[in-house]
Amino acid sequence: MNAHTEWYWRYEYDVAARYLVPVLRSWGVRLEGANVLDVGCAEAGGLCALHDAGACCAGFDIEASRIADGIRLKGNREMSMVTGDMYATAPPFADRQFDLVTLHDVFEHLEDKQASIAKLGRYLAPGGKLLITFPPWYSAYGGHQQLLHARLGRLPYVHLIPLASRVILPRIRGEDPYVVREIQKLGRLKMGMRKFRLIAAGAGLRILRTKAYIISPNHIRFGLRPLGAGPVAHVPLLREVLCSGVIYLLERA
């Protein structure tokens, strides 16, 4: 395990403990004793924060190496963590239901979003809630271009330039091929806030609460302090462009 993995675990933990947990509690979501599933849990920093808030936690991720690191980093916390694919015929924990299912900055990467969100809904116990966060595509870093090494490639909104991902990005040398492919995929999927509402409704889920940010809690890794969107969150076009992160709480309709 390298220093970056430990740093990233701490970053995930801090985002969940300092921002997601307080938001959930302010919305009346009980964590103490609640059964929680984190889908795409990575090294489980966020899952550990939910555990420390009193939840009974389980999580899975498609990358075995990240689960292995998470098992080491969780210490003596009692949590169920496995490698698995939500698209599998029998996805992990399919025989269980949960009071809260979380998907932290994963949804924008999923190919078949309608089917994915429907699958997530099947994990919900009666009265259970689904928490989904993501950076809207049309926001400053909605293309995840902050992961690139090239200075020009990391400029805000550069991913919105026509043909940027198909023509310009492949010609930038020295970039991680996986990062390039993911940025190109995000450009194809274009996960925005309006689109999310339509997908949720189509899957039979009702949005209970929404919190949007001009500066997302995820940006604490860049030394920034989160800033809520306030009235901007209610202006359809502005929120798509100016909100760098959004949190949705849903339940079965």
C-alpha angles and dihedrals in degrees: 000000000000131000092256091059091053091046091050092049089053091048091051090047093050094049091052098040097043100037118008096047094049091047091051092049092048087055091053097253109151113222101172106100093353120140106238130188121194112200113204090014095169108189089350099242090139092043090053090053090053089049091052088051088061104268128136100235140206130166145170139195134186092232111080093197092058092050090050090052091046092053089054095044097047090071114195095341111130105235135140111235125172141163112251150134122242089211093059120113088247107025120195116287091007089145093059136071126213139207090220131021117190131198109181114194093328103099095076089061097053116105104209100038097173092055092040096055090045089054090050090052090058090065092061120107117216105295091012122150134221121213117198126176130181143150109254112244097236094053124102095273100018089126093059087236089147085083092067123097097216111095095218091048091058096057115124114263092006088124089066094063108111112261091004095130097037101041111015102035098055089053094058107101127221098027124135106261091219091055091048092051092048093050089049091049092050088052090055095046098042098193107202133167097254090048090051092055091053092048092049093050091048090054093052096254127134123215108231102176138005132194120185130189135205086202109030122223085240088069092071084093087069092051094258128135116232116252123197119229096233113181091355088074089068097053107087101211097035094050092054091056103033104037111088095185139019136190121206128191114199141175136184111287 
